[in-house]
Amino acid sequence: MFIQGLIDQTLVDRLTPHIVSLQSESRDPITVFIDSRGGSTLHAEAIRRLLTAPDQSGSATCRIITAVTGRAASAAADLLSFGDYAIAYPGSSVFYHGVRYTVDDPLTLEKASEFVESLRYRNDLFAMSLARRCVSRFVFRYATTQYLFQDFRDRSGNQTLTDLECFEGVLGEKLSDRASRALRQARKRFNHYQYLVERVLSRSAKYKKFQNPKRPADFEEVVLREVIGAVAARNQESGWTFQMDGGLLQLNDDFLLLLEYLSCYDGDDLRRACSRWASFFLTKEQQNELKALEDSIAQERKLEMLKKPIRPLWLFFVALCHCLQEGEDNDLTATDAAWLGLIDEVIGTADPVSVRSFAEWEEPDPASVPEQSTSSQATATS
């Protein structure tokens, strides 16, 4: 099926009979070709729900393959990334931005406040949905570039770089200027996560309301108290005030940012990522250790081992997805989208490597490889 032009009710009406027909015909994968500048997020969500609907017999939902042929912008970009396998044609582009509202009536202070809260909520909602859907792609990118990390340390002259910092450096060399900016913004947001968590958690552990809250507000009260101190400590100017210098806005942003971080820190999304990509992260020593343990103990120990390398990746990717929901300058090339884990593959390119190429790869039969000169063999090996 094809999604072209504006995503609106007219498009939903046109596509609904086609989607129902495809699903009733078989439960085979449905391929969705996209060339759209976006439109209504509500109508894009309606299309997604139709595509992933079960049948009356309870059969598994159809797998969805999405492919951008020209441009996937706004709501169309969300649809592209939400495919079970997302593909981009060479030369295509993917554009993300925050939720927009068109206001026809006069804007009052009360109405403006409602819009601000609604926009923030919906931006956070879409960012987290994008992160949950695409995090495995991002972890796969990391896993398949680990062999480049030590070379990056050597070239940078800094052997103390963490694996995540090396991964960022490798990505930065592959991305366009716009995508590199988004990556740098994600790093700033991630660093702010870390600063707030270290400060707030170290100072809040002594409070009973933090450790054993009777209601969510008790926990939030302690967190808010420490965030106030963090904002005040960050603004050292003698005349600075919460009231006049944007302090309340900083306070609100940091408070919500920290709650968001804590909600992501140890949830099901992290566990699923650990489970799926375990073989890429466990060393031989760790695998041998797990084999010597009972199954129930081994599972918990395995999760503990995997959280250490994968948790920073997950939280960094959450930061990146939030950055893509901000501003109007997140226009990515197909290759950018692939390297950032937003899609799986760019047609006709081998870099970055795709999951499909892993699944389809077969080791060549040595007998079928023609003899080569020494120099040719060296080139082929490299």
N, C-alpha and C positions, 0 to 999 in steps of 0.2 A: 504494500500500500504506500501511498505518497502523501506527505504533508507538505503542501506548498502554499505560499501566501500567508495571510494573516490568520492566526489561531483565534477563532471566535466561534460563536454559536452556529454560524453558517457552515463552518468547516466540520464541527461536531455532527451536525445534521447530515452532512454529505458522507462522512466516514462511518457513521454508526452502522448502517446496513452492510457495508463492506466488511467491517470488523466482525460482526455477528456471523456473516457468511463464511469467512475464513475460519472462525473458531468452530463452527458446526461441521465444516468439511473434514477437519482433522485437528489433532492436538500437536501438529508439527510446529516448528518455530515460524513466527511471523516476522518478515523483514519490513522495516519501516524506513523509507527513504525520505530525508528531510532537506528542504530548501526553504527556509522561512525566517523572516525578521522578528518572529515572535508574536506576541499578542497577550491574551488574557491567561494568567496563571491558573485561574479556575477552570477554564476550558481545556487547557493543557492537561490538568489533573483529571478531568473527565475522560479525555482520550486515553490516558494511562490506565485509569481504572477499567475502562472497557477492554483494553488490550490484555490486561492481566486477570480478567474475570474467570472464575472456575465454571465448569459446566454442571448440569443438574446431577450427573452421576458421581460427582466429586473427583473427577479426573484432575491430574496435575494441570496447572495453568500453562498456557503456551509460553515457551521461551521467546523473548523478544530480541531481535537483532536490529539495531538502529544504525543508520548510515547517513552522514551529512554529505550531500553532493555538491553544495555550493556554500550556503551560509546557514548556521544555526545560531540564532541570537535570542537572548532573553528566555522566554518560556520554551522556545524551541531548543535552546541549549540544555535546559533542564531535561526535556524529553530525550535528547540524544544521550546524555550521561546516564539516564535511568534505564537504558537498555541492558539486558543481560550480557550482551556483547556489543560494544559500540565501536563503529568504524568511521573513518573520515577519508574522503577522496582527497588526493593531492591537490593543493591549491585552495581547499575549502577553509573556512574560518569559523571560530566558535566565540561567541560574545556573551559574557556574564555581566550582570549589574544588579543593583538592589531593586526592591519592589517600588513601583511608581503608582501614585494616585493622581487622577485628573479631577480638579475641583471646579465645579461650575457655580456653586453658591458662594456668597460672601463668606470670608473666613473669619471666625471669631477666635478669641483666646482659648475658649473651652474646646472649640472644634479643632484648633491647631494641636492642643495637648492630646486629644484623642487620636489624631492622625500620627503624631510622633510615637505614641505607644503602640499603635497598630503596625506602623512601618517597622519599628524595632522588632516587634514580636514576629512578624512575617519574614523579615530578613533572617532572623535567628533560626526560624523554622526551616526555611529553604536551605540555609547553610548547613544545618545539621543533617537534613535529609540527603543533601549532596554528599556530605562526608561519609555517612553510613553506607550509601550506595557505592561509593567509589574507593573506599579505603583499601580494599584488597588490591585494586590496580596500583595504588601508590606503594603499598608494601611490596608488590611484585617488582615494580621499578627499582626499589631499594635493593631487593634481594638479588636482582640480576645485574646490578652495577657495583656490588661490594668489592669485586676484584679490582676496581679502579681506585679504591679509597687510599691505599698506601701510596700509589703513584701520585695522587693529588697531594698527599702530605709532603712527599719528596719535592714536588714542583713548587709548592707554596713555602717550603722551608720551615714548616711548623709541624713537628711530630706530635704535638699535644692536641691536635684537632680531634674532636669526637667523631664517631662514625656518622652521626647525623649531620654534623658540620661538613664532613667530606661529601656526603650525599648532596647537600645544598650546593657545594662548590662544583661538583660534577654536573648537576642540573643547570647551574648558572652558565656553564660553558656551552650548553646545548640549546638554550632558550633565546627567543627574541628579546629585545630591550623591554617591551611591555610586559612580557611574562616574567622577566627577571625582576622587574619592579614589584610585581605581585608577590614573588618569592621573598624579596627583601621585606616587604610589609608583613608577610607572614612571620618572618623571623622576629621582627619587632613585637608583634602581638604575642608570639610564643615566649619571648624573653619576659614580657610583662606578666604573662601567666606565671612564669617561674618565680619572678620577684614577689608577686602577691601571695602565692602559695607558701613560699618559704617564710615570709614575714608573718602572715596570718596564722598558719598552722603552728608555727613555733610558739606564738604568743597566746594561742587560744586553747591549747591542750589542757591547761590548768583549770578551765571553767567546766563545771558540771553540765551547764546548759549546752556546751559544745559537744561533750562526749556522750551524754544521754539526754537529749532534748525531749521534752514532753510533747512538743508541737514544733512544726517547722519554723515558726516565728522565733522560738527560743534560740535555735541554731543561727538563724539569720541575724538576730540581735548581736550575738558575739562577733560574727563575721563583720557586720556593719561597723561595730565599734573599732575593730582593728583596721578596717579599710579607711576610716576617717583618719586614723593616725598615719597610715601609709601615704595618703594624699597630702596631709599637712607636712610630712617629712620630705616629700618630693618638691614642695614649693617653699623654698627657703627665703624668698625676698621679704624684706622687713615690713613692707606695706601690704603684703598679700592677704586676701580674705576669701573665705568660702563664698561669701555673698556676692562680691563684686568682680572676682577674677576667674570666673568659670569653675570655681571649686566644687560647687554642687553638681555641675555636669560631670566633672571628673569623678566625683564620688559615685554618682549613679552608674557611670560606665564601668568603673572598677568593681563595684559591688556585683553588677550583673555578669561581668566577665569572670569573676571568681566563682560565682555559683555555676556558671556554664562549665567551667573547667572541672569543678568537683563532680558535676553530674557525668562527665565523660571519663573520669579518671580510672574507674574500675568496673565498667558496665559490661553488658552482653556484647556490645560491638567490639570491644577489645578482646574478649574471650573468643569470639568467632574468628577474628583476624589471627590470633595466636594458633587456633586449631587448624586453620587452613594452610598456613605457611610454615608450620613447625619444621618441616624437613630442610628449609632454607637457612634456619637459624641455629639448630642444635648442633653442637660440635660432636665429634666421635666420642670424646670423654663423657659428655653429658648423656649421649645415647646409651653408652655402656652403664653409666650410673643408673639410668632409668630401668634398664633391663634387669638389674639386680633387685629392684623393689617390687612389692606387691602391686597389683593393678590399681587399686584404689589410692594407694599412697603415691604411685608413680604419676597418676593423672594430675594430682595437685602439685607435685614437685615439678612436673613438666610445665604446667601453667606458670608457676613461679619463675622458672628459668626463662620462659618466652616473654613474660611481661617486661623484663628489663630492657631488651632491645626494641620491642615492638611498641610499648607504651609511648615513648617520646615521638615515634613516627606518627602514631594515631593522633596525639595531641597537636603535633605540628600540622598535620593535614586538616584538622578541625580549624586551626588558625588560618590556614590557606583558604579554605572554603568560605570562611567569614570575610576574608579580604576580597574574594571574588564577588561578594554581595555588596561591596561598597564602591562608590565612585562610578565613573562612566568610561574608564580607560582600560577595561579588561578584555580587549579584543585580541584573541589568541589565534595563532596559526594552527593548522592541523597537527603539526609536529609538536608545538607547545602543549596542546591538549593531551597528546599521547605521553609526553615526558612527565607531565604533572599528574598523570593517573586519572584524568577525566574521561578518557576513551581508551580502548584496548589496542587499536591498530590503525596505522595509516596505510592505505592500500598501495602495494608496490614498493614499500620501503622495508628494509631489514633493521633499521635503527630508529627508535628503540625496538628491541625484540618483543614479540607478542606471545601471549599464552597459546594462541593457535599454532604458532610455529613450534612451540615445545610439544604440543599434543601430536602434531603431524610428523615430527622429526623421526627419521630412521637412520641408524648408523649405516653408512654405505658398505657394501660387500667389497673387501679389499681386492678380490679377484676381478671386480668390474672396473676398478680404477686403472687407467692406462699408465704405463711406465713414464716417468718424467725425469728430466735432468736434475742434478743436484740443486741447481739454483731455482728451478721450477718447484721442486719439492719444498724448499725452504719458504718460497713465497706462499705456496698453498697452505703450509702449516701455520704460518704467521697470520 
